[in-house]
């Protein structure tokens, strides 16, 4: 069966290294979200947050292991700084 729902998204990276995400929903997609969820934006925010939180935790663990193995654990380190210091190797596979 052909899908009658569609959506697209665009991401714009801001100067402060944050990003703005815009999602465009067709009328069927919006109607469906509106029907099932009182406030579709709350549902979208929850989905994004939950997915990002899981991946951020994976990055944190990988980077913390690298830092500990290298013996370079700074005293003022935070979970946020560990995640932001992570650089993905080009041949590294991260499960989606």
C-alpha positions as CSV (number, residue, x, y, z in Angstrom):
1,X,0.0,0.0,0.0
2,X,1.3,3.4,-0.9
3,X,1.7,5.8,2.0
4,X,-0.5,8.9,2.0
5,X,1.5,10.5,4.8
6,X,4.7,12.5,4.2
7,X,7.0,14.8,6.1
8,X,10.3,16.5,5.5
9,X,12.7,18.2,7.9
10,X,15.5,20.7,7.5
11,X,18.3,21.5,9.9
12,X,20.1,24.8,10.2
13,X,23.3,25.0,12.2
14,X,23.4,28.2,14.2
15,X,26.6,30.2,14.9
16,X,26.6,29.1,18.5
17,X,26.8,25.4,17.5
18,X,23.2,24.8,18.3
19,X,20.7,23.9,15.5
20,X,17.2,24.8,14.4
21,X,15.1,21.9,13.2
22,X,12.1,22.6,11.0
23,X,9.6,19.8,10.2
24,X,7.0,20.1,7.5
25,X,4.0,17.7,7.8
26,X,1.5,17.1,5.0
27,X,-2.1,17.4,6.0
28,X,-2.5,13.7,6.6
29,X,0.6,13.6,8.9
30,X,-0.6,16.6,10.9
31,X,-4.2,15.3,11.2
32,X,-2.9,11.9,12.4
33,X,-0.7,13.5,15.0
34,X,-3.4,15.9,16.1
35,X,-5.9,13.0,16.4
36,X,-3.7,10.8,18.5
37,X,-1.9,13.4,20.6
38,X,-3.4,16.5,22.2
39,X,-0.4,18.5,21.4
40,X,1.7,17.1,18.5
41,X,4.7,19.3,19.4
42,X,4.9,17.7,22.8
43,X,5.0,14.3,21.2
44,X,7.6,15.3,18.7
45,X,9.8,16.9,21.4
46,X,9.5,13.7,23.5
47,X,10.5,11.5,20.6
48,X,13.5,13.7,19.7
49,X,14.6,14.0,23.3
50,X,14.4,10.3,24.0
51,X,16.3,9.3,20.8
52,X,19.0,11.9,21.4
53,X,19.3,11.0,25.1
54,X,20.0,7.4,24.2
55,X,22.6,8.3,21.6
56,X,24.2,10.9,23.8
57,X,24.7,8.3,26.5
58,X,26.4,6.0,24.0
59,X,28.8,8.8,22.9
60,X,29.5,9.7,26.5
61,X,30.5,6.1,27.4
62,X,32.7,5.8,24.3
63,X,34.5,9.1,24.9
64,X,34.9,8.5,28.6
65,X,36.5,5.1,27.9
66,X,38.9,6.8,25.4
67,X,39.8,9.5,28.0
68,X,40.4,7.0,30.8
69,X,42.5,4.7,28.5
70,X,44.6,7.7,27.5
71,X,45.0,8.7,31.1
72,X,43.8,12.3,30.3
73,X,40.9,12.7,32.7
74,X,40.7,16.5,33.5
75,X,39.5,17.5,37.0
76,X,36.8,19.9,35.7
77,X,35.2,17.4,33.3
78,X,31.5,17.2,32.8
79,X,29.2,14.8,31.0
80,X,28.4,17.6,28.6
81,X,32.1,18.4,27.9
82,X,32.8,14.7,27.3
83,X,30.1,14.4,24.8
84,X,31.1,17.7,23.0
85,X,34.7,16.5,22.8
86,X,33.8,13.3,20.9
87,X,35.1,13.1,17.4
88,X,33.8,10.2,15.3
89,X,36.4,8.2,13.4
90,X,35.6,8.0,9.7
91,X,35.6,4.2,9.8
92,X,33.7,4.0,13.1
93,X,30.2,2.4,13.0
94,X,27.6,3.8,15.3
95,X,24.4,1.9,15.5
96,X,21.4,4.1,14.4
